[in-house]
Amino acid sequence: MSDLRAAVQAKMPLTMGEAIALAKEFDARVVDVVLTENEISTGLNREELLNRVMDEYAHNLKAVELGVTEGNSFLLGNVAAQLREKGSGVCFKEEFLDKALLYTVGAEIGNHCIGVRPCAGTGDSCPYAGYVRAMMDTGVDAKTVAEIAALMLKIGGLFRVGKVTTGCNMEGFGAGSACVAAATVALEGGTPEQMEKAMVLAMSPTIGVPCTPRVLVPALCTTHVGGAILIGMYAARICMAVDMNVNVPFDVMISMASLVHVASAKNIVPTVVEYMEPFFQRTAGVESLVSQEVRDAEQKQIKETLAKAAEISKKLAEGAGNVLGTFGDAVVGGSSQAVGSPTNCARIAHELMGQGEKVKKITVELYPELFARRTINIPGVLMGAVYGASTADHEMYEKAVDMVKADGVEVEIVEGHEHGIQKVTLLTDKGNTVQVDTLNRGGGRLVLRSAVPSLEKAQEAAKRLGIVVVQ
């Protein structure tokens, strides 16, 4: 342990990636690395440190207890007390999961009553407290509870620094998911490698997610912070159950998340506020302090927003069609957007070639996001353009690159700069040029903009192939 202590001290302050690497190097638990770092930084021994960790949680655990008993929230009412009264297994039969969710909701309600001590914010403090209370309630020994509570504070502290503006992505949902994943691996005896994988998996669906309820819309926050429990525990358990290739380091994931966090606040949150404001809870006392002119303007804006929402939802319904035409054709490669849509562009190009013509050269222009994902989409584009294969042809997909090389087809892959562009240009063995210029859309769909020899023929080809063309 003295060697571990020296190694920790040499690298302090530790990123989680560094903590995990040291745990692997010294065959130690990640918890031990975290505690060693904090023993050094605080001057406390292990027992003193763990006692102080639980002191850090004392107020938030008090909020949990209030939330599941007599607490009442202006957004959630007394739903935690209702759940508790129904007994265990209300939402899930597994006792620990069900309790962690119950106490996380309890922490939310307690927060609205007496507040909680924030980490990245008050949002992530709720799943931390809920998870700790669930451990205490299900017979986990006090030392282990404190160790895992410390681990969550270590990880949560990183999110606390990274959260510089609004966004559940670095708070209740994002930070909460990562911390719960790490806590579950630690609690259930997983390895340092499994912990890092689990944290990365748990964070992935949270990147950029805004605070939709804005702490003013009833109920919505429940699935954000409760989702942290569900996603975190699932990520941990799947990583401990199977050997999964997760190749993104946690330090990279949290770095990316901290940058997307800022972009989300600037670009996504304004739209969220516009469409959620009609459902903000208001109090008569505060509203009496706002001028009638301002309130009238807000009501006018709200009516306009609701009218826009009705128009958008109607367009979605009109475009959806009946239930028998909802699924598109099967798409190999894992993504209908990144593979299906560019492959369909290529299939149209193949259809425009003359009878008996073969491809001598293909030029593929993809906008930056698709260009970066060329590993999965180029096989599809090649099989569609050169051989006319469908998006469902998994056998052709696996060998398309080798076949094109063997057939001597020249391939040029170009990074385009227009957003959404996916353009395929073919030079045939008879000297003719075919070109299909499209924009990418999800579900294997595309916007068909221009084509050589003609747009009309390209539209007819898309129809024959069953490719959905949108505006």
C-alpha positions as CSV (number, residue, x, y, z in Angstrom):
1,M,0.0,0.0,0.0
2,S,3.0,2.3,0.6
3,D,3.9,2.0,-3.1
4,L,0.4,2.8,-4.1
5,R,0.4,5.8,-1.8
6,A,3.7,7.1,-3.4
7,A,2.3,6.6,-6.9
8,V,-0.9,8.4,-6.1
9,Q,0.9,11.3,-4.5
10,A,3.2,11.6,-7.6
11,K,0.1,12.1,-9.9
12,M,-2.2,14.1,-7.7
13,P,-4.8,15.4,-8.5
14,L,-6.0,12.3,-10.2
15,T,-8.3,12.1,-13.2
16,M,-10.6,9.0,-13.1
17,G,-8.6,7.6,-15.9
18,E,-5.4,7.9,-13.8
19,A,-7.2,6.4,-10.8
20,I,-8.3,3.4,-12.8
21,A,-4.8,3.0,-14.3
22,L,-3.2,3.0,-10.8
23,A,-5.8,0.5,-9.6
24,K,-4.9,-1.9,-12.4
25,E,-1.1,-1.3,-11.9
26,F,-1.2,-2.1,-8.2
27,D,-4.0,-4.7,-8.3
28,A,-6.1,-2.5,-6.0
29,R,-9.7,-1.4,-5.9
30,V,-10.5,2.0,-7.5
31,V,-12.1,2.9,-4.2
32,D,-8.7,2.4,-2.5
33,V,-7.0,4.7,-5.0
34,V,-9.6,7.4,-4.4
35,L,-9.4,7.1,-0.7
36,T,-5.6,7.1,-0.7
37,E,-5.7,10.3,-2.7
38,N,-8.1,11.9,-0.2
39,E,-6.2,10.7,2.8
40,I,-3.1,12.5,1.4
41,S,-5.0,15.7,0.6
42,T,-6.9,15.9,3.9
43,G,-4.4,14.5,6.3
44,L,-7.1,12.2,7.7
45,N,-6.7,8.4,8.3
46,R,-9.1,6.0,6.5
47,E,-11.6,5.8,9.4
48,E,-11.7,9.5,9.9
49,L,-12.1,10.1,6.2
50,L,-15.0,7.7,5.8
51,N,-16.8,9.2,8.8
52,R,-16.4,12.7,7.3
53,V,-17.7,11.4,4.0
54,M,-20.9,10.3,5.6
55,D,-21.1,13.7,7.3
56,E,-21.1,15.2,3.8
57,Y,-24.2,13.2,3.0
58,A,-26.0,13.8,6.3
59,H,-28.2,16.7,5.1
60,N,-29.1,15.1,1.8
61,L,-30.1,11.9,3.5
62,K,-32.3,13.9,5.8
63,A,-33.9,15.4,2.7
64,V,-34.5,11.8,1.4
65,E,-36.2,10.8,4.6
66,L,-38.4,13.9,4.5
67,G,-39.2,13.2,0.8
68,V,-40.5,9.7,1.4
69,T,-42.5,10.6,4.5
70,E,-44.3,13.9,4.9
71,G,-42.5,16.0,2.2
72,N,-44.6,17.7,-0.5
73,S,-43.1,19.2,-3.6
74,F,-44.7,21.9,-5.8
75,L,-43.6,19.8,-8.8
76,L,-43.9,16.2,-7.6
77,G,-46.4,16.3,-4.8
78,N,-45.9,13.4,-2.4
79,V,-45.3,10.7,-5.0
80,A,-42.3,9.2,-3.0
81,A,-44.5,8.8,0.1
82,Q,-47.2,7.1,-2.1
83,L,-44.6,4.7,-3.5
84,R,-43.3,3.9,-0.1
85,E,-46.8,3.2,1.2
86,K,-47.3,0.7,-1.6
87,G,-44.3,-1.4,-0.4
88,S,-41.3,-2.8,-2.2
89,G,-41.4,-3.9,-5.8
90,V,-43.7,-1.2,-7.1
91,C,-41.7,-0.2,-10.1
92,F,-39.2,-3.1,-10.3
93,K,-39.1,-6.4,-8.5
94,E,-35.4,-6.1,-7.6
95,E,-35.3,-4.7,-4.1
96,F,-32.2,-2.6,-4.4
97,L,-33.1,-1.0,-7.8
98,D,-36.6,-0.3,-6.6
99,K,-35.3,1.3,-3.4
100,A,-32.7,3.4,-5.2
101,L,-35.4,4.8,-7.4
102,L,-37.7,5.4,-4.5
103,Y,-35.1,7.3,-2.5
104,T,-33.9,9.2,-5.5
105,V,-37.4,10.6,-6.0
106,G,-37.5,11.2,-2.2
107,A,-34.4,13.2,-2.5
108,E,-36.0,15.3,-5.2
109,I,-39.0,16.0,-3.1
110,G,-36.8,16.7,-0.1
111,N,-34.8,19.1,-2.2
112,H,-38.0,21.1,-2.9
113,C,-38.7,21.2,0.8
114,I,-35.4,21.8,2.6
115,G,-32.9,21.8,-0.3
116,V,-30.0,19.5,-0.8
117,R,-26.3,20.2,-0.8
118,P,-25.4,20.5,-4.5
119,C,-22.5,18.6,-6.2
120,A,-22.5,19.5,-9.9
121,G,-26.0,20.8,-9.0
122,T,-28.8,19.6,-6.9
123,G,-29.8,17.2,-9.6
124,D,-26.9,14.8,-9.2
125,S,-27.1,14.9,-5.5
126,C,-30.4,13.2,-5.7
127,P,-29.2,9.8,-7.2
128,Y,-26.1,9.9,-5.0
129,A,-28.2,10.2,-1.9
130,G,-30.8,7.8,-3.2
131,Y,-28.2,5.1,-3.9
132,V,-26.5,5.6,-0.6
133,R,-29.8,5.3,1.3
134,A,-30.7,2.1,-0.8
135,M,-27.3,0.6,0.3
136,M,-28.1,1.4,3.9
137,D,-31.6,-0.1,3.6
138,T,-30.5,-3.4,2.1
139,G,-27.9,-4.5,4.6
140,V,-24.7,-3.2,3.0
141,D,-22.1,-2.8,5.8
142,A,-21.4,0.8,6.9
143,K,-17.7,0.8,5.7
144,T,-18.7,-0.3,2.2
145,V,-21.5,2.3,2.1
146,A,-19.0,5.1,3.0
147,E,-16.4,3.9,0.6
148,I,-18.8,3.9,-2.3
149,A,-20.2,7.2,-1.2
150,A,-16.7,8.6,-1.4
151,L,-16.2,7.2,-4.9
152,M,-19.3,9.0,-6.1
153,L,-18.1,12.3,-4.6
154,K,-14.8,11.9,-6.4
155,I,-16.5,11.4,-9.7
156,G,-19.2,14.0,-9.0
157,G,-16.5,16.5,-8.1
158,L,-15.2,16.3,-11.7
159,F,-18.7,17.1,-13.0
160,R,-19.0,19.9,-10.5
161,V,-16.0,21.6,-12.2
162,G,-17.2,20.8,-15.7
163,K,-20.7,22.1,-15.2
164,V,-20.4,25.8,-16.0
165,T,-24.0,26.5,-17.2
166,T,-27.4,24.8,-17.4
167,G,-27.7,21.2,-18.4
168,C,-28.7,17.8,-17.0
169,N,-26.0,16.3,-19.1
170,M,-23.4,17.4,-16.6
171,E,-25.6,17.0,-13.6
172,G,-28.5,14.8,-12.6
173,F,-28.6,12.6,-15.7
174,G,-25.0,12.7,-16.9
175,A,-23.0,12.9,-13.6
176,G,-25.6,10.7,-11.9
177,S,-25.4,7.9,-14.5
178,A,-21.6,7.8,-14.4
179,C,-21.5,7.8,-10.6
180,V,-24.1,5.1,-10.3
181,A,-22.3,3.0,-12.8
182,A,-19.1,3.2,-10.9
183,A,-20.8,2.7,-7.6
184,T,-22.6,-0.5,-8.9
185,V,-19.3,-2.0,-10.2
186,A,-17.6,-1.3,-6.9
187,L,-20.6,-2.6,-4.8
188,E,-20.8,-5.8,-6.9
189,G,-17.1,-6.6,-7.0
190,G,-16.2,-5.6,-10.6
191,T,-12.8,-4.8,-11.9
192,P,-11.3,-1.3,-12.6
193,E,-11.6,-2.0,-16.3
194,Q,-15.3,-2.8,-16.0
195,M,-15.8,0.3,-14.0
196,E,-14.3,2.5,-16.7
197,K,-16.3,0.8,-19.4
198,A,-19.5,1.1,-17.3
199,M,-19.0,4.9,-16.7
200,V,-18.4,5.5,-20.4
201,L,-21.5,3.5,-21.4
202,A,-23.6,5.2,-18.8
203,M,-22.6,8.7,-19.9
204,S,-23.1,8.1,-23.6
205,P,-26.9,8.7,-23.9
206,T,-26.7,11.7,-21.6
207,I,-24.3,13.8,-23.7
208,G,-25.9,17.2,-24.5
209,V,-29.2,16.4,-22.7
210,P,-30.7,19.6,-21.4
211,C,-32.7,20.2,-18.3
212,T,-36.1,19.8,-20.0
213,P,-38.3,20.7,-17.0
214,R,-36.3,23.8,-16.1
215,V,-37.2,23.0,-12.4
216,L,-40.6,24.4,-13.3
217,V,-42.5,21.7,-15.2
218,P,-44.1,19.1,-13.1
219,A,-42.8,15.5,-13.0
220,L,-40.3,15.5,-15.9
221,C,-37.2,15.7,-13.7
222,T,-38.1,12.3,-12.2
223,T,-37.0,10.4,-15.3
224,H,-33.8,12.4,-15.5
225,V,-32.5,11.6,-12.1
226,G,-34.2,8.2,-11.9
227,G,-32.8,7.5,-15.4
228,A,-29.4,7.9,-13.9
229,I,-30.1,5.0,-11.5
230,L,-31.4,2.8,-14.3
231,I,-28.8,3.6,-16.9
232,G,-25.9,3.5,-14.4
233,M,-26.9,0.1,-13.0
234,Y,-27.6,-1.4,-16.4
235,A,-24.2,-0.2,-17.8
236,A,-22.4,-1.6,-14.8
237,R,-24.1,-5.0,-15.0
238,I,-23.7,-5.5,-18.7
239,C,-20.0,-4.7,-18.4
240,M,-19.6,-7.1,-15.6
241,A,-21.6,-9.8,-17.3
242,V,-20.0,-9.9,-20.8
243,D,-16.7,-8.9,-22.4
244,M,-17.7,-5.8,-24.3
245,N,-15.3,-3.7,-26.4
246,V,-15.7,-0.2,-25.0
247,N,-12.6,1.7,-26.4
248,V,-13.4,5.3,-25.3
249,P,-11.5,6.3,-22.2
250,F,-13.6,7.9,-19.4
251,D,-11.3,11.0,-19.4
252,V,-12.1,11.5,-23.1
253,M,-15.8,11.0,-22.5
254,I,-16.1,13.6,-19.7
255,S,-13.9,16.1,-21.6
256,M,-16.2,15.8,-24.6
257,A,-19.3,16.0,-22.3
258,S,-18.0,19.3,-20.7
259,L,-17.7,20.9,-24.1
260,V,-21.0,19.6,-25.5
261,H,-22.6,20.8,-22.3
262,V,-21.8,24.5,-23.2
263,A,-22.9,24.0,-26.8
264,S,-26.2,22.5,-25.6
265,A,-26.9,25.4,-23.3
266,K,-26.4,27.9,-26.1
267,N,-28.2,26.1,-28.9
268,I,-30.7,23.6,-27.4
269,V,-31.9,25.1,-24.2
270,P,-33.6,28.2,-25.9
271,T,-35.9,25.9,-27.9
272,V,-36.6,23.8,-24.7
273,V,-37.5,27.0,-22.8
274,E,-39.8,28.1,-25.7
275,Y,-41.8,24.9,-25.7
276,M,-41.8,24.1,-22.0
277,E,-42.6,27.6,-20.7
278,P,-46.4,27.1,-21.3
279,F,-46.2,24.4,-18.6
280,F,-44.1,26.3,-16.0
281,Q,-45.6,26.2,-12.6
282,R,-46.4,29.8,-11.5
283,T,-47.2,31.2,-8.1
284,A,-49.7,34.0,-7.6
285,G,-47.4,35.8,-5.1
286,V,-44.5,36.2,-7.5
287,E,-46.7,36.8,-10.5
288,S,-48.4,39.7,-8.7
289,L,-45.0,41.4,-8.8
290,V,-44.8,41.2,-12.6
291,S,-46.5,43.9,-14.7
292,Q,-49.7,43.0,-16.5
293,E,-48.0,44.1,-19.7
294,V,-45.3,41.5,-19.3
295,R,-47.7,38.8,-18.4
296,D,-49.9,39.6,-21.4
297,A,-46.9,39.4,-23.7
298,E,-46.0,36.0,-22.2
299,Q,-49.5,34.7,-22.7
300,K,-49.4,35.8,-26.3
301,Q,-46.1,34.1,-26.8
302,I,-47.3,30.9,-25.2
303,K,-50.4,30.8,-27.5
304,E,-48.1,31.2,-30.5
305,T,-45.8,28.4,-29.3
306,L,-48.7,26.0,-28.7
307,A,-50.0,26.8,-32.2
308,K,-46.6,26.0,-33.7
309,A,-46.4,22.8,-31.7
310,A,-49.8,21.8,-33.0
311,E,-48.7,22.5,-36.6
312,I,-45.4,20.5,-36.2
313,S,-47.1,17.5,-34.6
314,K,-49.7,17.5,-37.4
315,K,-47.0,17.4,-40.0
316,L,-45.3,14.5,-38.2
317,A,-48.6,12.7,-38.3
318,E,-49.2,13.4,-42.0
319,G,-45.7,12.2,-42.9
320,A,-45.9,9.0,-40.8
321,G,-48.5,7.1,-42.9
322,N,-50.1,3.9,-41.7
323,V,-48.5,1.3,-39.4
324,L,-47.8,-1.1,-42.3
325,G,-45.4,1.3,-43.9
326,T,-43.4,2.5,-40.9
327,F,-40.3,0.3,-41.0
328,G,-37.9,1.0,-43.8
329,D,-35.9,-1.7,-45.6
330,A,-33.3,-3.5,-43.4
331,V,-30.0,-1.7,-43.2
332,V,-26.7,-3.4,-42.5
333,G,-23.8,-1.5,-40.9
334,G,-25.6,-0.4,-37.7
335,S,-27.1,2.9,-38.8
336,S,-29.9,3.9,-41.2
337,Q,-28.7,7.5,-41.1
338,A,-24.9,6.9,-41.5
339,V,-25.2,3.8,-43.8
340,G,-28.7,3.4,-45.2
341,S,-29.1,6.9,-46.6
342,P,-25.8,7.2,-48.4
343,T,-26.2,3.6,-49.7
344,N,-29.6,4.5,-51.1
345,C,-28.0,7.5,-52.9
346,A,-25.5,5.0,-54.4
347,R,-28.3,2.6,-55.4
348,I,-30.0,5.3,-57.4
349,A,-26.7,6.1,-59.1
350,H,-26.3,2.4,-60.1
351,E,-29.9,2.4,-61.5
352,L,-29.1,5.3,-63.8
353,M,-26.3,3.5,-65.6
354,G,-27.0,2.2,-69.1
355,Q,-27.7,-1.5,-69.7
356,G,-24.5,-3.5,-69.4
357,E,-22.4,-0.6,-68.2
358,K,-19.9,-1.1,-65.4
359,V,-18.4,1.3,-63.0
360,K,-14.8,2.3,-63.8
361,K,-14.4,5.0,-61.1
362,I,-16.6,6.1,-58.2
363,T,-16.3,9.4,-56.3
364,V,-18.1,9.6,-53.0
365,E,-18.5,13.0,-51.3
366,L,-19.7,12.9,-47.7
367,Y,-20.3,15.7,-45.2
368,P,-17.8,15.7,-42.3
369,E,-19.9,13.6,-39.9
370,L,-20.5,10.9,-42.5
371,F,-16.9,11.2,-43.7
372,A,-15.6,10.5,-40.2
373,R,-17.9,7.4,-40.1
374,R,-16.7,6.1,-43.5
375,T,-15.7,2.7,-41.9
376,I,-19.4,1.8,-41.8
377,N,-20.8,3.6,-44.8
378,I,-18.3,3.2,-47.6
379,P,-18.9,-0.6,-47.9
380,G,-22.6,0.2,-48.3
381,V,-22.0,2.9,-50.8
382,L,-19.7,0.7,-52.9
383,M,-22.0,-2.3,-52.9
384,G,-25.0,-0.1,-53.9
385,A,-23.2,1.9,-56.6
386,V,-21.0,-0.7,-58.2
387,Y,-23.2,-3.8,-57.8
388,G,-26.7,-2.5,-57.1
389,A,-27.0,-4.3,-53.8
390,S,-29.7,-3.4,-51.4
391,T,-29.2,-1.9,-47.9
392,A,-30.1,-5.3,-46.5
393,D,-27.4,-7.3,-48.3
394,H,-25.2,-8.2,-45.3
395,E,-23.1,-10.7,-47.3
396,M,-22.3,-8.2,-50.0
397,Y,-21.6,-5.5,-47.3
398,E,-18.9,-7.7,-45.8
399,K,-17.0,-8.2,-49.1
400,A,-17.8,-5.1,-51.1
401,V,-14.5,-3.3,-50.5
402,D,-12.4,-6.4,-51.5
403,M,-14.7,-7.0,-54.6
404,V,-14.2,-3.4,-55.8
405,K,-10.4,-3.7,-55.4
406,A,-10.4,-7.0,-57.2
407,D,-12.5,-5.6,-60.1
408,G,-10.1,-2.7,-60.5
409,V,-12.6,0.1,-59.7
410,E,-10.9,3.3,-58.8
411,V,-12.4,4.8,-55.6
412,E,-12.1,8.4,-54.4
413,I,-13.6,9.4,-51.1
414,V,-14.0,13.2,-50.5
415,E,-14.9,15.1,-47.4
416,G,-17.7,17.6,-48.3
417,H,-18.3,20.8,-46.4
418,E,-22.0,21.3,-47.1
419,H,-24.0,19.9,-44.2
420,G,-25.8,16.7,-45.0
421,I,-24.3,16.2,-48.5
422,Q,-23.9,12.7,-49.8
423,K,-23.0,12.8,-53.5
424,V,-22.0,9.8,-55.7
425,T,-20.4,10.3,-59.1
426,L,-19.8,7.3,-61.4
427,L,-17.6,7.1,-64.5
428,T,-18.6,4.0,-66.5
429,D,-16.5,1.8,-68.8
430,K,-18.3,3.4,-71.8
431,G,-17.1,6.9,-70.8
432,N,-20.5,8.1,-69.4
433,T,-20.9,10.0,-66.2
434,V,-23.7,9.4,-63.7
435,Q,-24.1,11.6,-60.6
436,V,-26.7,11.7,-57.8
437,D,-26.6,14.6,-55.4
438,T,-28.6,14.1,-52.1
439,L,-28.9,15.2,-48.5
440,N,-28.7,12.8,-45.7
441,R,-31.8,11.9,-43.7
442,G,-32.4,9.3,-41.0
443,G,-34.3,6.0,-41.6
444,G,-32.5,5.4,-44.9
445,R,-34.3,8.4,-46.4
446,L,-32.8,11.2,-48.5
447,V,-33.4,14.5,-50.1
448,L,-32.9,14.1,-53.9
449,R,-31.5,17.4,-55.2
450,S,-30.1,16.8,-58.7
451,A,-28.9,14.0,-60.9
452,V,-27.1,13.2,-64.2
453,P,-28.5,12.3,-66.7
454,S,-31.6,13.7,-65.1
455,L,-33.4,14.4,-61.8
456,E,-36.6,12.9,-63.3
457,K,-34.9,9.6,-64.0
458,A,-33.4,9.6,-60.5
459,Q,-36.8,10.1,-59.0
460,E,-38.2,7.3,-61.0
461,A,-35.3,5.0,-59.9
462,A,-35.9,5.9,-56.3
463,K,-39.5,4.9,-56.6
464,R,-38.7,1.6,-58.3
465,L,-36.2,0.8,-55.5
466,G,-38.6,1.7,-52.8
467,I,-36.4,4.5,-51.5
468,V,-38.2,7.2,-49.5
469,V,-37.4,10.7,-50.9
470,V,-38.3,13.6,-48.6
471,Q,-38.3,17.3,-48.9
